[in-house]
Amino acid sequence: MIEPIAMDTAMPSWAPYFHQFDTVVGYSDLGHIFLADRTTGEHGVLYPFKSAAKSYGTFTGTAEFVNEVVREPGFVDYVLPHPGPATNQVNPAPAAAS
């Protein structure tokens, strides 16, 4: 997650279309944007390739949203996949210069 930024500042072109959120609170490597409404506590995700946002409900804060939604395995697989080797593999250290 990032330091919260007003939606109008961070994403002025998108803000009018997703007025239920007023703050950007994070993003994924694939371009998903994590949003919040600071008044209601509603949190959601903007799926820019679909030009759509999904609300994931009301939370007491972004930390609760992260713990209950973002860290959920199905969400991680869909929104936060990591390309490359499986996470349980270790990449070898680079060879020392001769």
Contacts in CASP RR format, 6 or more apart in sequence:
PFRMAT RR
TARGET T0000
AUTHOR 0000-0000-0000
METHOD contacts of the structure
MODEL  1
MIEPIAMDTAMPSWAPYFHQFDTVVGYSDLGHIFLADRTTGEHGVLYPFK
SAAKSYGTFTGTAEFVNEVVREPGFVDYVLPHPGPATNQVNPAPAAAS
1 25 0 8 1.000
1 26 0 8 1.000
1 34 0 8 1.000
1 62 0 8 1.000
1 66 0 8 1.000
2 24 0 8 1.000
2 25 0 8 1.000
2 26 0 8 1.000
2 27 0 8 1.000
4 23 0 8 1.000
4 24 0 8 1.000
4 25 0 8 1.000
4 36 0 8 1.000
4 38 0 8 1.000
4 62 0 8 1.000
5 23 0 8 1.000
5 24 0 8 1.000
6 22 0 8 1.000
6 23 0 8 1.000
6 24 0 8 1.000
7 14 0 8 1.000
7 15 0 8 1.000
7 18 0 8 1.000
7 21 0 8 1.000
7 22 0 8 1.000
7 23 0 8 1.000
7 24 0 8 1.000
7 35 0 8 1.000
8 15 0 8 1.000
8 22 0 8 1.000
10 24 0 8 1.000
11 24 0 8 1.000
11 33 0 8 1.000
11 46 0 8 1.000
14 33 0 8 1.000
14 46 0 8 1.000
14 48 0 8 1.000
17 51 0 8 1.000
18 35 0 8 1.000
18 46 0 8 1.000
18 53 0 8 1.000
20 37 0 8 1.000
20 42 0 8 1.000
20 53 0 8 1.000
20 55 0 8 1.000
21 35 0 8 1.000
21 36 0 8 1.000
21 37 0 8 1.000
21 42 0 8 1.000
21 44 0 8 1.000
21 46 0 8 1.000
21 53 0 8 1.000
22 36 0 8 1.000
22 37 0 8 1.000
22 38 0 8 1.000
22 39 0 8 1.000
23 35 0 8 1.000
23 36 0 8 1.000
23 37 0 8 1.000
23 38 0 8 1.000
24 33 0 8 1.000
24 34 0 8 1.000
24 35 0 8 1.000
25 34 0 8 1.000
25 35 0 8 1.000
25 36 0 8 1.000
25 43 0 8 1.000
25 62 0 8 1.000
25 65 0 8 1.000
26 33 0 8 1.000
26 34 0 8 1.000
27 33 0 8 1.000
27 34 0 8 1.000
28 34 0 8 1.000
28 79 0 8 1.000
28 80 0 8 1.000
29 80 0 8 1.000
30 79 0 8 1.000
30 80 0 8 1.000
30 81 0 8 1.000
31 48 0 8 1.000
32 45 0 8 1.000
32 46 0 8 1.000
32 47 0 8 1.000
32 48 0 8 1.000
32 79 0 8 1.000
33 45 0 8 1.000
33 46 0 8 1.000
33 48 0 8 1.000
34 43 0 8 1.000
34 44 0 8 1.000
34 45 0 8 1.000
34 46 0 8 1.000
34 62 0 8 1.000
34 65 0 8 1.000
34 70 0 8 1.000
35 43 0 8 1.000
35 44 0 8 1.000
35 45 0 8 1.000
35 46 0 8 1.000
35 53 0 8 1.000
36 42 0 8 1.000
36 43 0 8 1.000
36 44 0 8 1.000
36 61 0 8 1.000
36 62 0 8 1.000
36 65 0 8 1.000
37 43 0 8 1.000
40 58 0 8 1.000
41 58 0 8 1.000
41 59 0 8 1.000
41 60 0 8 1.000
41 61 0 8 1.000
42 55 0 8 1.000
42 57 0 8 1.000
42 58 0 8 1.000
43 55 0 8 1.000
43 56 0 8 1.000
43 57 0 8 1.000
43 58 0 8 1.000
43 59 0 8 1.000
43 61 0 8 1.000
43 62 0 8 1.000
43 65 0 8 1.000
43 69 0 8 1.000
44 53 0 8 1.000
44 54 0 8 1.000
44 55 0 8 1.000
44 56 0 8 1.000
44 57 0 8 1.000
44 65 0 8 1.000
45 53 0 8 1.000
45 54 0 8 1.000
45 56 0 8 1.000
45 79 0 8 1.000
46 52 0 8 1.000
46 53 0 8 1.000
47 53 0 8 1.000
47 54 0 8 1.000
56 65 0 8 1.000
56 69 0 8 1.000
59 65 0 8 1.000
59 68 0 8 1.000
69 75 0 8 1.000
70 76 0 8 1.000
70 79 0 8 1.000
70 80 0 8 1.000
85 91 0 8 1.000
END
